[in-house]
């Protein structure tokens, strides 16, 4: 093969479209040990949302080593790296997340996290409680892959027909109680400006066959809302319930009635059903005292803005009317910091699907999105985006019980990081070479 630089060959048409990728793959293989080492270091020192101080310093340092322009302090701890190519072309952004989750790791890996800290999350009861910290959602892998792309493409900056913008975002899992954070704050503070990206890409690792991709041609993630409902009755002796108003059976009726919103009130021929889950029920102090109040906490997943608004209204109305019928009262509050549904740009998916098919270890699986939530949706509402899932279960665990993301045993297959780097690099190069034709 010619020794001309990769992108010069690609753009000049001197070789076939497939040949240059062999050089790219070799470069990725060469960079992979360093990428894995960096991921392990990040994994061992995880930090919660808006507190990713060491993580952001490590990211910024690596970007500077690669010769990128670096901006820090966006949305508290966010970092942006800019690689300006030697040739004119579109700006392509890649998003990765900095934060970890309040979980105690149980993988037994040599680089497992032993970090413990004070929980500052959105739950008043857990605030100040000591918790373990773990990259249980794979954000360490996302950061490592983004830096791998930067390393590979920086080697060809003179031939790069455009600009690569790497967005390292804090608090994707949510900011501490009383603080702002995440994608929307990054956008508010200029993450999509100077330079403004034409498109944005994101990968989310997940449990599944290593190196396989799943994406949607339209909806990607669900909207996620957290609710707290208070069912208030009148406290009394458990032997004489008629002397008070028992909120416990009222709460039970409310929980069951909420499920009919999905099964009997939603037009399932138009949209997938919403998911309403009560994750916590709190009431009472003693077995023989009927409590004054029942507190319900949970999560709502919806697949569109319209469905979200409808479901929230139905939930509130259902709780209030059932409580009223029993002489009790109900109040449903929806906490701030919720996620909106996300969407891929269909034209962009169609344009880059052939590139992704070349990378995936099996044919790319097309689905209708997930009920999981991610604030990548906020970027994709501003510029055309592709958000995809990549399986990373270590082959040694195939056929065994596999821990999913957000669990203390979640593991990432290190060699599969090369597949993610390859996908993001090829998609970036392909889009730049096209001159940015998707709308």
N, C-alpha and C positions, 0 to 999 in steps of 0.2 A: 504494500500500500504506500502511496505517496506520503512523505514526511511533512507536507504542508500542514499548517494548523487546522484543527478540526473544523472550525466555523468557516474558514476560507474555502475549504473543500466543499462544505455543505452549501454555502451561498453561491459559489461560482458554478455549481453543477458539474464540476470536474469528475465527480464520482457519483455513484448511485446513492439514493437516499439512505440505504441501509448501512453502507460501509463506514461512514464516519462514526457511527455509534460504537463500533468496536474499540476505537480509541477512547471514547468516553467511558465505556465499561472498564477499560484497563485503568483509567485514572480513578474511577470510583473504587475499584479494588485496592488501589494503592493508598487511597485516603481512608479506607474503611477502618483499619486498626486504630487510627487516631480518633475517628468519629466514635467508635465504641468506647475507647478509653474516656473520652469526654462525657459520653452519656453516663457511664458508671460513676464518674465524679459528681455529676449533677444529681444522679439518683441517690447518692450517699448523703447529700446535703440539701434535702428538699425544704422548700419554704412555702408558707401559705400565702393567699392572695394579698396583694399590696405590701407584702413584707419580703419580696424576693430580692433582697439586697445583694447577697453573695451571688445568686444566680445571674442577675443582670450584669454585675461586674464581670463575671466569667464570660458571659456572652459578648459584652462590649470589647473585652480584651481580645477575644479570638477574632472578632470582626476587624479590629485594628491590625492584628497580625496579618490578616489576609489583604490589607490595603483598602478596605472599604471606608467610606465616610460613615461616621457613627454619631447618632443623636441619642441622648439618654435623658431620663427624668420625665418621659412622656407618661401621663396617667400614673404618676407616682414612680413606678420602677420600670416602665416600658423602655425598650431599646429598638432603634431603627438602624439598619445598615443599608447603605446605598452603594451599588456597584454600577458605575457608569461605563457603558461599553464604548469602544472606539468608533463605532459606526452609529448613525442615527437610527432610531426605531422606537417601538412602543415601550412603555414601562410595565413590567410584570411584577406583581407583588406576591409574596408567599407569607402566610401567617403561621406563627408557632406560639405556644403558650408557655408561660414561665412558672405557673403555680402548681402546687401539689395539694393533696387532700389530707384531712385530719383522720388518718388511719394508722394503726400500728402494723407494720409489715410482718408477714408470716411466710416469706418465700424461702428463707434459709440460704439465700444467695450470698456469696462472699462480699458483695458490695451492697448488701441490704441496708436500708436506712435504720438507724437507731435513734434518730432525732426525736425529741419530745419538746413541746412548746405549749404556750397558753392559747386556748381556743378563743378566737375573736369573731366567730361566725355569727350568723343571723338568728341564733336561738338564745334567748335570755337565760334559760336554765343552764346551758353549757358554757356560757361566757366565763372565761377565767379558769375553766377546768383544764388540767394538764392532759394533752392528747399526743398520740404518736403522729408522725408526719410521713407521708409516702407518696411517691409519684405513681399512684394507682390508676391514673387515667392515661398514662403514656405520654404525658407532656414532655418528659425527658427525651423520649424518642423523637418527638416532633422537633424539639430544639436541635437535637443532634443531626437530624436529616436536613433541616434548613441550613445549618452550618456546613454540612457536606456539600450541598448545592453551591453555596458561596465559594467553597474551596475549589471545586471543579471548574466553575465558570470564571472565577477570578484568574485562572491560568490562561484564559482565552479572552481577557478583557479587550484587547486591541481589536479582535475580530467580532466582538459581541455586538449584534445589531439592535441595540436597545439598552434599557436600564433595568437592573434587578433591584427590587426593594424588599428587604426582609423586615417583617414586622413581628417583634417579640413582645407579646401582650401579657400583662399581669392580670390576675383575678378573673380568669375565665370561669372558674368554679364559683365565683361570687366574691365580692369584697367583704371586709369586716363590717360588723354591725355599725350603722351610722355613717359609713363612708361610701363614696362613689368609686367606680372602678370598672375594668373590663373593656370590651370592644367599643362601647358607646363613648366612654371617656377618651379612649385613644382617638376615635374619630373627631370628637369635639376639640381635642388638642392638636389636630392637624396631621394625623397619621396617613390620611389619604390625600395629602397636599404636598407640593414642593419636593419631589415631583408627584403628580397625580397618576396613579396606576390606571392602565386601560383595562386590566383584568386582575383577579386575585385567585390564588390557589391555596387549598388546604388539604392535608391528609390527617385523618384520625385513625390511630391504630386501635385494633380491637381483637378479641379472642376469635380465632378462626385459622384456617389453613394458611401457613406462612407464605406471604408473597402474592396473595390473591386480593383482587380489588372488587369493591361493590360501590356503585353509585347510582344516582337517579338522574333522569333527564329533566326533572323539574324539582319536586319537593325533596328536601334533604333531611331536615330535622323538624321536630315538633316544637310548638310553643310550650313553655313550662311555667306554670304559675304555682306559687306556694300559698296555701290558705290556712287561716286559723279561724275556727268557728267556736263561739261560746253559746251553749244551750243553758239557759238560766231558769231554774225552777224555784222551789221554796224548801229549805232544809227542814227535816223532821225525823222522828223516830222510825226505824225500819219496821217496827211492829204496827205502826199506824200510818201507812202511806197516804190515806185520804185526808190527813190533817196538813199535808203539805202538797207540793207539786214535784213529782219525781222526774228529774231531767234525764235519767238514764234510759228508760224506754223511749223517750222522745228522741234522744240522740241515736238510738238504734234505728228508729223509723226513718230518721233523716238520712243515715248512712245507706240504708237499703233503697230509699227513694232516689237518692243521687244516682244509683246504678241504672235506674230506668231512663235517665237522661241519655245514656249511651244506647241502651237496648230498645227503648220504646219512643224516644222523642227526637232522635237524630235520623236524618234521611241517609241511610247507609248506601243507597244507590248512587249518591252524589259524592260522598266523602267517607274515608275511613272513620270509624267510631272514635269519639274522644275517650280518654282514659282518666277516670277519677279514682284516686287511691287515698285512703285514710291510713296514714302511717303511724299515728300516735293518738291514743285516747287517755285522757287524764281526768280522774274524778275521785272525790271522797277522801276521807281520813280514817274511817273505821267501818268494820263490817256491819254494824247495826245502826248506822246513821245514814239516812238518805242524803246525798250531797245537795248542795245548793246549785252546783254548776258542773257541767261536763265540757271539757275543752277537747276539740278535735283538730288535728293538724294533718295536712296531707298535700298531695301534688296533683295537678291537673295537666294533662297533655292534650293539646288540640293541634289540628293540622292546617289551620288557616286563620287569618285575622278575624274573619267573619264568624267562624265556628267558635273561636275563643271568646269573643264578645257575647255570643248567644249562650254558651255554656256557663259563663260566670253569672249572667243574669238569672238563668234557670236555677243554679245552685243557691243563690241568695234567696230567691223567691220561694223555692222548695223548703228550705230550712225555716224561714220566717213563718210560712203558712202552717206547716206541721206543728211547730212550737205553739203558735197562736191557738190552734185547735185544742191543745191540751192545757191551755192556761199558762204556758211557759213563754219565754221569749228567746229569740235567736239573733245573733249578729255574726256575719261572715266578713272577715277582713282578708284582703289579698295583699301580701307583703311586697315591698318594692324590690327591684333588682331581678325581675323575671325575664324570661327569654321569649323572643318572638320566633315564629316558624321561619325556617330557612329554605331557600330555593336555589337550585343551579340554573345557570343560563343555558337554555336548550341548544341554541346555536353554537355556543362554545363547546358544549359536550359533544355535539355532532362533529365539530371541527377537530377535536383532539382525541376522540375515542380511538381512532386507529393507532395513535401513538401509545395510548395506555394499553391497548390490546397486545402490542409488541412486548411490553414490560411484564405484564401479569403472568404468573406461573400457570394459571388456568384462564379460560375465557372470562372476561370481565362480566360480573353479574350485575344486571340492571334490575333495580327494585323501585318501589314507590316511596322510599325514604324510611326513616326510623322514628320511633317515639322518643328516642334520646334527644337531648337539647344541646345546643352549642351557640355561643354568641358570634361565631363566624357569620351567622345570618345577618348581623348588622352591617358587615362589610359588603356582603353580597347584595344588600339592598341599595348600596351606593354605586357599585361597579359590577360588571359581569363577573361571576365567580363559578368555580368548581370546587366542591367539597366532597371528598371521597373517603371511604373506609378501606383499610388494608389489614388483612389478617396477619398476626404476628405470634401465634402460639408456637413455642419451640417444638420441633418435630418429636423430641423425646417424650412430650406430653400427649401426643396424639393417641386417642383411644382411652385416655385416662380422664378423671374429673378435672376440668379446666376452669380455673377461676376467671370470671369476666372482669372487665374494667370496673373500677370503684369497689374492688374487693381486696383484702389483704394479701391474697396469694397471686395476684395478676403478674404475669411474666411476659417479657418481650424477647423474641428470638433475635439476637444481635446481628447475625448475617443478613437478616431480612431488611435491615436498615439500608443496605445497598439497593434493594428494589425500590424503596421509597425515594431515595436520592435520584435514582435513574429515572423514575417516573416524573418527578418534579423538574429535573434538568431537561429531559426531552420535551416535556410540555412547554417549558419556558423557551427553549430554542426554537421549537416548531412555531410557536405563536409569534416570536420575534421575526423569524424568517418569513412568515406570511405577511408581515407588515401590519398585523392587527386587524384582521378582517371580520371577526365576530362582533356582533352588536348586542 
